[in-house]
Amino acid sequence: MDRAVVQITLFGLLLALATTLPNKDDWDIYSFHINSTVTSRYATTVITSRVANRMDDSKEIEFQVRIPKNAFISKFRMFIDGQVYDGVVKGKEKAQQQYTEAVSRGESAGLVSSVGRTLEEFKTSVTVAAHQKVTFELTYEELLKRRLGKYELQIHARPMQPVKDFKVDVYINEKAGINFIEVKGGLSTKALANAITKTHMDKQAWVYFYPTEDQQKTCDSCGEQGMNGDLVIVYDVNRNPSLGDIKKSDRYFVHHFAPSNLASIPKNVVFVIDQSGSMHGRKMEQTRIALIHILSDLAEDDHFGLITFDSSIFHWKRELVQANMENLESAKKFAREIAERGATDINKAVLEGARMLNAHPREGSASMLILLTDGDPTSGVTNLEVIQSNVRGAIADKFPLYCLGFGFDVNFEFLEKMSLQNNGVARRIYEDSDADLQLKGFYEEVATPLLTDVTMIYNGGANLTQTSFSQYYNGSEIVVAGQITDNDIETFTPQVVAISSNRRVTFSDTNATVESNGTVSDSHIQRVWAYLTVKQLLEKELVLSGSEKENAKKEAFELSLKYSFVTPLTSMVVTKPQGENTDVLHKPKEGEATQQRTHTAMGRQPMLHQNTPRITSRITSRGSIDLTPAYFGIPGHPGIPARSVPGHSGGGARLSRPVSNTPRRVPGVMQGYPSTHLDSVEDADGLVFHDLPDFENSAVPVSHRFLLKTENLSLPLCFDVTGDVRLKLLHHPNRELSVNGELDSVANGGFRRIVIHFKNDLHVKIDPKRITVREGQTRTSYIGQDPITAGSLTVIRRDKEIDVAAGDTRIIIVIHEQNGEEFFWPVLRQRPLDDNISGILALKPAVYEEVQQSPTTRLKIKDQEIDVTRDSAVDYSIVSLLTHDCWLMSAESALERQLDDFIVTQL
């Protein structure tokens, strides 16, 4: 069979699901198996989905997987009509070239997106002939990370229908011995618990999950469409009290080091807490709760400091003090009274925290600096590279810096780089009901230092992964892998040197037999080494510069190709039967904007579940092509309800490009159309605006969609506005502040300009080329990134956003680019305290009641009942793309007023 190359840029993984059509008569997932093998904490998981086309004509069947951000896909293949279609990992540039060529032939693109705290989503599809079958097989690999004394293997299942042959098989083999094993997660509750069999025998364990079709409808998140949830296998291994657990083959080794029989080291810790205005509301409340809990957990021999910051710094005490009862109660009182206000001076705050630690040297203790912030620097030093350089100079490798980024407004890459430069890590705190638990959970991971200045030494070892660690914490684990010099196992000697309290300790066991494995496991240990090496090289590439940066990137790229890992530097090219569409999916970095594209499959109806993101097409009776947007976007963000947008609180509006629910009829015949690309922007509290890109030869006006979120977990509302209009974005009469925006009418566009009026004589016009400030009779244009200050109004332009602060109101204007042209998305990040505002960005969350579900859905808003249809909206206002399901209705019904109230005649 001839093959046409279809590329799919993949990313990491650990969970999977296969979706197809909602009509049982059309298709059948007759088998869904997940097999996971864990050997020495390295998990290899294979998901196999078998689907049959029950129709009398060809249908498109889709395969969709959710994957953890830390895993690497290493194999993907399809079995169709006796043929095997294998994926090949290539450099991203080569894969992109193939994709571009395919698009020029009228073929199309795929989808990749972040869908939760730890997951990404990949999907592809293939056409299956009438009454034929297809088998999808995906393999991914991940080194399980020990946190709080346990490893977790997470397996997600959402086949979108009860499956007759559904099986999950997990096998764990740990030569050190398995200390305990538990099964948790949503799929282990109710009747499904009876479908789980667990066997534990010293060094091995088996978990089998074989639910019947009836059982697959009975979990907390299950129903007629089958299961939708997780199995989480939790376990730990027995510990060698000295050197740890070492596995060797003829050429490679891996060393797991996690001693626990050590006295804890007193710590010196300074908490640096952002109290700027954007922390208003639940974020600050949760921060107070977590901080008070963390203070309660400090040991009496710990010393601590606490500072808060906005554009200024506020000390609880100017020096570190002992964590005795009197000081802790005083600090808790200070924490309860933290009030959000002002701008964000990260540079000054972190440098002050470093000064406090440097001024408090204490022998036999471990120091650490913990920063919590929810935004970018807007006061003092705002150049990110200068801040990173200042912090690195102040810390000088003496203690780690841990950065916690609250929500999605924060520049996570900035925090991650600053942490890695200072021997720490960055962690995103998701703005959700459990944010305080996330904060406390992170602190618990670093709460008990057992060793400092840890150096791993391997005589007879080469090409080692990281061997120096500033601190080792109770419940964690240090993992080092490397090659054995000249394949000489006899001369290989491991040793660990560290500081415990105030004394130097050496871990070695000359009498112990380091376990040596034969050639059967050599490949396994080699892949662990490659996985760790690539992960650490990608981190180095973020921190380094110049030739060192390029060398790290080159080495990571070459190893990714050699071991067929799909990483941020590589893509997987998948062959399909001739004539198939081309999918391109890039593994996004943490916090990176997600790429989303759709395709139009001319001349055939795709076999899709109703909640699958797609734009489908069909030929109408009048010979035109009817392009009907179906559910287009990402399934729910675990831990982030569809109504909620990370990084925001309160009411408001989100703006994004349109997805019109009304079919567009484009005159013409069957032919390839350009793949569409949806953009969106969101504001602090609840309204998203969408635009459906114009297709070639279409004179239909661009339609804009708004998404109004709700007070609870129910779906948000959405409505469409058609035409090229000027909108009142924000009006704050008490502050004499008005913000208006003019939408463009270009496909994939947004706002062409935004104008801000402040007081009587200050006007700021923002367009893609310049920022123009008119103050009285003086007009000044700015094209650089220097901060602009005019009275109490501040405007800062960065690479991807413009930050506007006027008193206690803050607006972020996100900058996007399409075909070389920039456009804007305004976002209300900080609402004024008096809240006497109006405009699109000021809309409050909606309140409604669902009063009817069949034959149509009907909502009750106040005293009016409204027929609605289910649709979706894509949000581009934050770095990580989110998509929301919504109830589509008229603008007047959603706004409870006339749309004309939001339209202005001039900017």
GUBALUM-114400 format. One record per residue (C-alpha): residue number from 1; x, y, z. Coordinates in steps of 0.1 Angstrom, whole numbers. Example, Ala and Ser with C-alpha at 12.3 -4.5 7.8 and 13.67 -1.06 7.14 Angstrom:
BEGIN
R  num      x      y      z
R    1    123    -45     78
R    2    137    -11     71
This chain:
BEGIN
R  num      x      y      z
R    1      0      0      0
R    2     13     34     -9
R    3     20     57     21
R    4     18     94     25
R    5     39    110     52
R    6     19    125     80
R    7     38    142    108
R    8     29    143    144
R    9     50    163    168
R   10     45    145    201
R   11     56    153    236
R   12     58    133    269
R   13     31    110    283
R   14     16     87    308
R   15    -21     85    303
R   16    -43     76    273
R   17    -77     75    258
R   18    -91     67    225
R   19   -122     85    212
R   20   -143     81    181
R   21   -180     85    173
R   22   -209     88    198
R   23   -232     65    178
R   24   -227     29    189
R   25   -240     17    155
R   26   -212     34    136
R   27   -182     23    156
R   28   -170      1    184
R   29   -140      3    207
R   30   -140    -34    212
R   31   -107    -36    231
R   32    -88    -12    253
R   33    -56    -23    271
R   34    -31     -4    292
R   35      0    -24    301
R   36     26     -7    324
R   37     59    -23    335
R   38     79     -6    362
R   39    115    -18    368
R   40    137      1    392
R   41    113     30    392
R   42    114     33    354
R   43     79     29    339
R   44     72     18    303
R   45     35     19    294
R   46     18      7    263
R   47    -17     17    254
R   48    -35     -4    228
R   49    -69      6    214
R   50    -87    -15    189
R   51   -116      1    170
R   52   -140    -13    144
R   53   -159      7    117
R   54   -194     -7    117
R   55   -206     15     88
R   56   -210      6     51
R   57   -186     34     40
R   58   -152     47     51
R   59   -150     67     83
R   60   -124     87    101
R   61   -115     73    135
R   62    -96     94    160
R   63    -70     83    187
R   64    -65    107    216
R   65    -41    105    245
R   66    -34    124    276
R   67      1    123    288
R   68     22    135    317
R   69     46    164    310
R   70     76    145    324
R   71     72    114    301
R   72     86    108    267
R   73     67     91    239
R   74     90     66    223
R   75     68     47    199
R   76     35     51    180
R   77     21     29    154
R   78    -11     18    137
R   79    -22    -15    123
R   80    -47    -12     93
R   81    -57    -39     69
R   82    -26    -60     75
R   83     -3    -30     72
R   84     18    -15    100
R   85     24     23    100
R   86     53     32    123
R   87     63     66    136
R   88     99     79    132
R   89    114    106    154
R   90    130    134    135
R   91    143    169    141
R   92    116    194    146
R   93    127    215    116
R   94    126    185     92
R   95     92    175    105
R   96     79    211    102
R   97     91    212     66
R   98     71    180     58
R   99     41    195     75
R  100     44    228     56
R  101     46    209     23
R  102     15    188     33
R  103     -5    220     41
R  104      4    234      7
R  105    -12    203     -8
R  106    -45    211     11
R  107    -38    187     39
R  108    -42    197     75
R  109    -30    201    110
R  110    -36    185    144
R  111    -38    195    180
R  112    -16    196    210
R  113    -24    212    243
R  114    -20    213    280
R  115    -50    199    298
R  116    -41    199    334
R  117    -14    203    361
R  118      7    174    348
R  119     -9    164    315
R  120     -7    172    278
R  121    -29    159    251
R  122    -21    144    217
R  123    -45    132    190
R  124    -44    119    155
R  125    -68    101    132
R  126    -70     78    103
R  127    -96     67     77
R  128   -109     31     81
R  129   -127     13     53
R  130   -162      0     58
R  131   -164    -30     82
R  132   -126    -28     88
R  133   -106    -24    120
R  134    -77     -2    132
R  135    -53     -8    161
R  136    -35     22    177
R  137     -5     14    199
R  138     14     41    219
R  139     44     36    241
R  140     58     61    266
R  141     85     61    292
R  142     90     79    325
R  143    113     78    355
R  144     90     79    386
R  145    100    106    410
R  146     99    100    448
R  147     80    127    467
R  148     71    125    504
R  149     83     90    507
R  150     64     74    478
R  151     63     69    440
R  152     31     74    420
R  153     22     57    387
R  154     -9     74    373
R  155    -30     58    346
R  156    -59     77    331
R  157    -87     60    312
R  158   -114     77    292
R  159   -124     54    262
R  160   -157     74    258
R  161   -178     42    259
R  162   -181     11    280
R  163   -156    -14    265
R  164   -162    -51    265
R  165   -125    -60    267
R  166   -111    -34    290
R  167    -79    -42    310
R  168    -52    -24    329
R  169    -22    -46    338
R  170      6    -32    360
R  171     37    -51    369
R  172     63    -37    393
R  173     97    -53    398
R  174    120    -37    424
R  175    151    -57    434
R  176    154    -36    466
R  177    120    -50    477
R  178     86    -33    477
R  179     79    -18    511
R  180     42    -11    505
R  181     18     -7    476
R  182    -17      9    474
R  183    -42     17    447
R  184    -60     50    447
R  185    -77     74    423
R  186   -113     79    411
R  187   -114     45    393
R  188   -108     27    426
R  189   -141     38    442
R  190   -176     24    444
R  191   -183     -7    424
R  192   -150     -4    405
R  193   -131    -13    436
R  194   -142    -49    431
R  195   -126    -49    397
R  196    -91    -44    412
R  197    -68    -72    421
R  198    -36    -65    439
R  199     -8    -90    446
R  200     24    -82    465
R  201     52   -107    469
R  202     85    -92    483
R  203    102    -77    452
R  204     73    -79    428
R  205     37    -66    427
R  206      8    -69    402
R  207    -22    -48    399
R  208    -51    -59    376
R  209    -81    -38    367
R  210   -107    -56    347
R  211   -141    -38    350
R  212   -172    -52    333
R  213   -192    -30    310
R  214   -217    -24    338
R  215   -190    -15    363
R  216   -175     10    338
R  217   -207     31    344
R  218   -205     33    382
R  219   -175     53    393
R  220   -177     90    405
R  221   -171    103    370
R  222   -185     75    349
R  223   -218     72    330
R  224   -233     59    298
R  225   -201     70    280
R  226   -180     48    302
R  227   -151     56    325
R  228   -133     89    329
R  229   -108     89    357
R  230    -75     77    371
R  231    -59     47    387
R  232    -29     58    409
R  233     -5     31    421
R  234     14     43    451
R  235     44     24    464
R  236     79     27    480
R  237    109      3    482
R  238    130     -9    510
R  239    161     13    517
R  240    197      4    520
R  241    208     24    551
R  242    241     33    535
R  243    249     35    499
R  244    215     29    484
R  245    203      9    455
R  246    227      4    425
R  247    219    -15    393
R  248    247    -22    368
R  249    249    -38    334
R  250    281    -43    314
R  251    281     -7    301
R  252    257     14    323
R  253    246     19    359
R  254    219     37    378
R  255    221     47    414
R  256    191     55    437
R  257    203     72    469
R  258    177     79    496
R  259    190     74    531
R  260    164     79    559
R  261    182     70    591
R  262    197    104    595
R  263    190    133    619
R  264    173    163    604
R  265    193    194    599
R  266    180    227    614
R  267    171    251    586
R  268    172    288    580
R  269    143    298    557
R  270    131    331    544
R  271     96    333    529
R  272     92    361    503
R  273     55    366    497
R  274     39    387    469
R  275     12    410    482
R  276      7    431    451
R  277    -29    439    440
R  278    -31    410    416
R  279    -31    386    446
R  280    -65    401    456
R  281    -92    377    467
R  282    -89    339    470
R  283    -52    338    461
R  284    -42    359    491
R  285    -67    341    514
R  286    -52    308    504
R  287    -17    321    508
R  288    -24    332    544
R  289    -39    298    552
R  290     -9    280    538
R  291     16    303    554
R  292      1    300    589
R  293      1    262    585
R  294     37    262    573
R  295     48    283    603
R  296     31    258    626
R  297     53    231    611
R  298     86    248    618
R  299    108    230    643
R  300    120    249    674
R  301    157    247    662
R  302    147    263    628
R  303    153    300    622
R  304    131    319    598
R  305    123    353    583
R  306     91    366    566
R  307     88    395    542
R  308     60    406    519
R  309     63    429    489
R  310     46    450    463
R  311     65    480    451
R  312     79    482    486
R  313     92    456    511
R  314     75    449    544
R  315     94    430    571
R  316     80    410    599
R  317    114    413    614
R  318    146    425    597
R  319    166    395    607
R  320    161    357    611
R  321    148    346    645
R  322    143    312    662
R  323    110    294    656
R  324     99    295    693
R  325     63    298    704
R  326     64    336    709
R  327     80    343    675
R  328     57    319    657
R  329     25    335    671
R  330     38    369    662
R  331     46    358    626
R  332     11    342    623
R  333     -5    375    633
R  334     16    393    607
R  335      5    367    581
R  336    -32    371    589
R  337    -29    409    583
R  338    -11    407    549
R  339    -31    430    526
R  340    -28    431    488
R  341    -19    464    472
R  342      4    480    447
R  343     28    468    420
R  344     54    440    420
R  345     91    445    427
R  346    105    410    426
R  347    141    421    423
R  348    142    441    455
R  349    122    415    475
R  350    144    385    465
R  351    176    404    471
R  352    164    414    506
R  353    156    377    513
R  354    191    367    502
R  355    206    395    524
R  356    188    382    554
R  357    201    346    549
R  358    236    358    541
R  359    236    379    573
R  360    226    348    594
R  361    253    321    589
R  362    247    292    612
R  363    270    262    613
R  364    253    228    610
R  365    222    243    593
R  366    206    243    558
R  367    194    276    543
R  368    167    281    516
R  369    148    310    501
R  370    112    305    490
R  371     95    331    467
R  372     58    331    460
R  373     45    354    433
R  374     16    356    408
R  375     29    381    382
R  376     57    397    364
R  377     79    424    378
R  378     62    458    373
R  379     81    480    397
R  380    118    488    403
R  381    140    466    381
R  382    118    450    355
R  383    143    436    330
R  384    142    399    336
R  385    178    391    327
R  386    190    419    351
R  387    169    405    379
R  388    183    370    373
R  389    218    383    373
R  390    213    403    405
R  391    198    373    423
R  392    225    349    412
R  393    252    373    424
R  394    235    377    458
R  395    229    340    464
R  396    264    329    450
R  397    255    292    452
R  398    252    293    490
R  399    216    281    492
R  400    188    271    469
R  401    160    294    456
R  402    126    279    452
R  403    101    299    431
R  404     64    292    433
R  405     44    308    405
R  406      7    313    414
R  407    -16    310    385
R  408    -10    316    348
R  409     -3    353    348
R  410     32    347    359
R  411     61    343    335
R  412     69    307    345
R  413    100    304    323
R  414    115    334    341
R  415    109    318    375
R  416    122    284    363
R  417    154    298    350
R  418    160    318    381
R  419    154    287    403
R  420    177    265    382
R  421    204    291    383
R  422    203    289    421
R  423    201    252    426
R  424    164    252    432
R  425    132    243    413
R  426    101    262    402
R  427     66    249    408
R  428     34    263    394
R  429      6    267    420
R  430    -27    263    402
R  431    -54    288    412
R  432    -80    264    425
R  433    -98    254    457
R  434    -68    234    468
R  435    -41    260    462
R  436    -33    262    499
R  437    -28    224    499
R  438     -5    228    469
R  439     16    254    488
R  440     17    232    519
R  441     26    201    499
R  442     56    218    483
R  443     69    230    516
R  444     66    195    531
R  445     89    183    503
R  446    117    206    515
R  447    107    208    552
R  448    133    183    564
R  449    168    186    551
R  450    190    156    560
R  451    221    163    540
R  452    238    193    524
R  453    266    196    498
R  454    260    161    484
R  455    286    148    460
R  456    282    115    442
R  457    316    100    432
R  458    320     71    408
R  459    355     57    402
R  460    353     39    369
R  461    323     59    357
R  462    319     83    328
R  463    293    105    310
R  464    275    109    344
R  465    243    127    349
R  466    242    154    376
R  467    264    144    406
R  468    263    175    429
R  469    232    185    449
R  470    229    214    473
R  471    205    196    497
R  472    188    162    501
R  473    154    161    518
R  474    137    134    537
R  475    112    116    515
R  476    129    125    482
R  477    156    106    463
R  478    188    114    443
R  479    192     94    411
R  480    224     93    391
R  481    231     73    360
R  482    262     69    338
R  483    284     47    317
R  484    310     23    331
R  485    345     31    318
R  486    358      4    295
R  487    329    -18    305
R  488    350    -28    335
R  489    325    -37    363
R  490    353    -48    387
R  491    369    -14    389
R  492    336      5    393
R  493    334     20    429
R  494    306     43    440
R  495    308     67    470
R  496    287     95    484
R  497    302    124    504
R  498    280    150    521
R  499    275    172    552
R  500    251    160    579
R  501    245    187    605
R  502    281    200    611
R  503    301    169    602
R  504    313    154    569
R  505    299    119    562
R  506    309     93    536
R  507    285     66    523
R  508    303     36    509
R  509    299     -1    514
R  510    329    -20    502
R  511    314    -53    515
R  512    282    -49    496
R  513    275    -65    463
R  514    264    -40    438
R  515    238    -59    417
R  516    250    -66    382
R  517    225    -75    355
R  518    231    -93    323
R  519    226    -81    287
R  520    188    -85    291
R  521    185    -54    312
R  522    214    -34    296
R  523    190    -17    273
R  524    168     -8    302
R  525    195      8    323
R  526    208     26    292
R  527    174     41    285
R  528    172     54    322
R  529    206     71    316
R  530    194     86    283
R  531    162     98    298
R  532    179    115    328
R  533    206    130    305
R  534    181    145    281
R  535    160    159    309
R  536    190    176    325
R  537    204    189    293
R  538    171    206    285
R  539    173    223    319
R  540    209    234    312
R  541    199    247    278
R  542    174    270    296
R  543    201    284    319
R  544    232    285    297
R  545    240    310    270
R  546    262    312    239
R  547    281    282    227
R  548    274    263    259
R  549    237    266    254
R  550    240    254    218
R  551    262    224    228
R  552    237    213    254
R  553    208    217    229
R  554    228    197    203
R  555    236    169    227
R  556    200    166    239
R  557    188    166    203
R  558    212    138    193
R  559    202    117    222
R  560    165    123    216
R  561    170    110    180
R  562    191     80    191
R  563    166     68    217
R  564    135     79    198
R  565    123    102    225
R  566     98    129    215
R  567    110    160    233
R  568    107    198    228
R  569    135    194    202
R  570    120    165    182
R  571     89    155    164
R  572     74    121    154
R  573     66    115    118
R  574     38     89    113
R  575     31     73     80
R  576     -6     68     70
R  577    -24     53     40
R  578    -21     75      9
R  579    -43    106      9
R  580    -45    110     46
R  581    -42    143     64
R  582    -11    156     81
R  583    -10    163    118
R  584     17    184    135
R  585     19    185    173
R  586     47    201    192
R  587     55    193    228
R  588     49    226    247
R  589     72    237    274
R  590     57    245    308
R  591     37    277    305
R  592     42    279    267
R  593     14    289    244
R  594     -2    258    230
R  595     -6    253    193
R  596    -40    244    181
R  597    -51    237    146
R  598    -79    219    129
R  599    -85    203     96
R  600   -113    199     71
R  601   -118    164     58
R  602   -134    170     25
R  603   -157    144     11
R  604   -160    122     43
R  605   -176    125     77
R  606   -151    120    106
R  607   -160     94    132
R  608   -158    116    163
R  609   -172    117    198
R  610   -194    148    203
R  611   -169    162    228
R  612   -139    158    204
R  613   -123    191    193
R  614   -130    194    156
R  615   -143    215    127
R  616   -162    192    104
R  617   -173    198     69
R  618   -201    186     46
R  619   -215    193     12
R  620   -249    210     12
R  621   -277    203    -11
R  622   -270    236    -30
R  623   -235    227    -38
R  624   -217    249    -13
R  625   -195    237     15
R  626   -211    240     50
R  627   -183    245     75
R  628   -198    238    109
R  629   -177    242    140
R  630   -181    213    164
R  631   -167    211    199
R  632   -134    227    193
R  633   -109    227    222
R  634    -95    209    251
R  635   -113    186    276
R  636   -115    200    311
R  637    -84    211    329
R  638    -81    187    359
R  639    -82    208    391
R  640    -92    239    371
R  641   -130    240    366
R  642   -142    251    332
R  643   -157    282    348
R  644   -123    292    362
R  645    -94    307    345
R  646    -60    301    362
R  647    -45    333    376
R  648    -78    352    379
R  649   -105    359    404
R  650   -138    378    405
R  651   -160    387    376
R  652   -149    401    342
R  653   -145    393    305
R  654   -122    371    285
R  655   -116    379    249
R  656   -108    353    223
R  657   -113    346    186
R  658   -147    334    174
R  659   -162    300    170
R  660   -195    307    154
R  661   -223    282    160
R  662   -240    292    128
R  663   -228    274     97
R  664   -209    294     71
R  665   -217    287     35
R  666   -187    293     13
R  667   -195    292    -24
R  668   -173    268    -43
R  669   -166    232    -51
R  670   -147    205    -31
R  671   -112    217    -27
R  672    -85    221     -1
R  673    -89    250     23
R  674    -62    265     45
R  675    -62    250     80
R  676    -78    273    105
R  677    -62    287    136
R  678    -82    300    166
R  679    -69    326    189
R  680    -83    339    221
R  681    -77    362    250
R  682    -91    362    285
R  683    -95    387    312
R  684    -95    384    349
R  685   -129    372    354
R  686   -149    356    329
R  687   -154    367    294
R  688   -137    352    263
R  689   -139    365    228
R  690   -135    342    198
R  691   -131    348    161
R  692   -136    322    134
R  693   -110    329    107
R  694   -122    338     72
R  695   -118    312     46
R  696   -106    321     11
R  697   -133    337    -11
R  698   -155    343     18
R  699   -172    377     23
R  700   -189    367     55
R  701   -182    392     83
R  702   -159    380    111
R  703   -179    368    141
R  704   -167    374    177
R  705   -176    351    206
R  706   -177    361    242
R  707   -176    336    271
R  708   -191    347    304
R  709   -181    324    333
R  710   -203    314    362
R  711   -201    315    400
R  712   -201    277    403
R  713   -189    246    384
R  714   -216    249    358
R  715   -208    257    322
R  716   -202    293    313
R  717   -224    312    289
R  718   -213    324    254
R  719   -227    347    227
R  720   -217    360    193
R  721   -212    396    180
R  722   -208    400    143
R  723   -190    427    124
R  724   -162    451    128
R  725   -170    470    160
R  726   -155    493    186
R  727   -161    481    222
R  728   -161    497    256
R  729   -137    475    274
R  730   -136    493    307
R  731   -150    525    323
R  732   -141    535    358
R  733   -157    570    365
R  734   -143    573    400
R  735   -107    571    385
R  736   -116    589    353
R  737   -104    559    334
R  738   -118    546    301
R  739   -104    519    279
R  740   -118    512    244
R  741   -107    487    217
R  742   -112    484    180
R  743   -115    449    165
R  744   -100    441    132
R  745   -117    422    105
R  746    -87    401     95
R  747    -87    363     97
R  748    -69    352    128
R  749    -68    388    141
R  750    -79    405    172
R  751    -78    441    184
R  752    -60    464    159
R  753    -57    492    185
R  754    -66    500    221
R  755    -70    535    235
R  756    -68    545    272
R  757    -82    578    285
R  758    -70    588    320
R  759    -81    619    338
R  760    -89    648    315
R  761    -57    653    295
R  762    -39    619    293
R  763    -46    597    263
R  764    -26    565    253
R  765    -31    549    220
R  766    -16    514    216
R  767    -11    498    182
R  768     13    471    170
R  769     40    495    159
R  770     41    521    187
R  771     26    534    219
R  772     16    571    216
R  773     11    592    247
R  774     -7    626    245
R  775     -5    646    276
R  776    -22    680    272
R  777     -6    694    240
R  778     24    671    242
R  779     25    640    220
R  780     53    614    223
R  781     57    581    205
R  782     75    551    220
R  783     88    520    202
R  784    111    504    227
R  785    106    485    260
R  786    115    513    284
R  787     88    519    311
R  788     65    548    303
R  789     53    569    332
R  790     27    597    329
R  791     13    608    362
R  792      0    577    380
R  793     -3    557    348
R  794     25    533    340
R  795     29    514    307
R  796     55    486    303
R  797     60    468    270
R  798     76    434    270
R  799     81    408    243
R  800     46    393    245
R  801     26    417    265
R  802     20    453    275
R  803     14    460    312
R  804     -8    490    320
R  805    -13    501    356
R  806    -35    530    366
R  807    -39    534    403
R  808    -54    501    417
R  809    -64    489    382
R  810    -42    468    360
R  811    -47    457    324
R  812    -25    433    305
R  813    -26    436    267
R  814    -13    403    253
R  815      5    405    220
R  816      0    378    194
R  817     13    374    159
R  818     -2    360    128
R  819     15    360     94
R  820     39    386    106
R  821     12    409    118
R  822      7    417    155
R  823    -26    420    172
R  824    -38    425    208
R  825    -59    408    235
R  826    -68    429    265
R  827    -70    413    299
R  828    -82    428    332
R  829    -58    414    357
R  830    -66    436    388
R  831   -100    450    395
R  832   -102    483    414
R  833   -112    479    450
R  834   -143    500    448
R  835   -154    480    418
R  836   -176    508    403
R  837   -167    498    367
R  838   -185    489    335
R  839   -176    475    301
R  840   -168    441    286
R  841   -139    435    310
R  842   -161    443    340
R  843   -189    418    335
R  844   -197    397    366
R  845   -200    359    366
R  846   -233    346    354
R  847   -259    329    375
R  848   -284    306    359
R  849   -305    274    365
R  850   -308    245    341
R  851   -345    238    338
R  852   -347    215    308
R  853   -324    191    291
R  854   -345    174    264
R  855   -353    178    236
R  856   -333    211    239
R  857   -315    225    268
R  858   -332    255    285
R  859   -316    278    311
R  860   -334    302    334
R  861   -316    335    340
R  862   -335    355    366
R  863   -371    353    353
R  864   -364    344    317
R  865   -361    309    302
R  866   -338    307    272
R  867   -331    278    247
R  868   -294    272    244
R  869   -270    249    225
R  870   -237    236    237
R  871   -206    250    221
R  872   -170    260    231
R  873   -145    288    232
R  874   -107    288    230
R  875    -87    311    253
R  876    -55    327    242
R  877    -51    353    270
R  878    -28    331    290
R  879      3    312    280
R  880    -12    278    283
R  881    -42    274    260
R  882    -75    265    276
R  883   -108    257    260
R  884   -142    260    277
R  885   -175    243    269
R  886   -203    269    270
R  887   -240    274    265
R  888   -245    295    234
R  889   -273    321    234
R  890   -280    356    221
R  891   -260    385    234
R  892   -290    402    249
R  893   -299    370    269
R  894   -264    366    282
R  895   -258    402    290
R  896   -293    408    303
R  897   -292    441    285
R  898   -288    455    249
R  899   -255    449    232
R  900   -255    485    222
R  901   -246    494    258
R  902   -211    480    251
R  903   -205    496    217
R  904   -188    530    213
R  905   -189    552    182
R  906   -153    563    185
R  907   -122    552    204
